[in-house]
Amino acid sequence: MTEQTAENFIPQHMIAFIIDNVVEEVIGIDDRLAAVLLSNPTIVDVSGIPVTNGHIYNPEDKTFSSVIG
């Protein structure tokens, strides 16, 4: 099996970002990212915030917490 790199990436989906009915960006992505982006996600700028996959977002106070279990 060939390792997937940016040079040999073949997108499974082409996604258009549309703002005010104008296509602003079109990107090729894999199945997983397509499922995430097409599920109507909440998008939050987390620059400078230590967040990783699995954290829980509280939209009321705009904070993140980790799952304790």
ChimeraX attribute file (.defattr): number of C-alpha atoms within 10 A of each C-alpha:
attribute: neighborCount
match mode: 1-to-1
recipient: residues
	/A:1	3
	/A:2	5
	/A:3	6
	/A:4	9
	/A:5	8
	/A:6	6
	/A:7	6
	/A:8	9
	/A:9	12
	/A:10	12
	/A:11	12
	/A:12	12
	/A:13	14
	/A:14	11
	/A:15	16
	/A:16	13
	/A:17	12
	/A:18	11
	/A:19	9
	/A:20	6
	/A:21	7
	/A:22	9
	/A:23	10
	/A:24	10
	/A:25	10
	/A:26	11
	/A:27	10
	/A:28	14
	/A:29	17
	/A:30	13
	/A:31	10
	/A:32	9
	/A:33	13
	/A:34	15
	/A:35	13
	/A:36	10
	/A:37	14
	/A:38	9
	/A:39	9
	/A:40	8
	/A:41	9
	/A:42	8
	/A:43	7
	/A:44	9
	/A:45	6
	/A:46	10
	/A:47	7
	/A:48	6
	/A:49	9
	/A:50	8
	/A:51	14
	/A:52	11
	/A:53	6
	/A:54	10
	/A:55	14
	/A:56	13
	/A:57	15
	/A:58	10
	/A:59	10
	/A:60	6
	/A:61	7
	/A:62	8
	/A:63	11
	/A:64	17
	/A:65	12
	/A:66	12
	/A:67	8
	/A:68	5
	/A:69	3
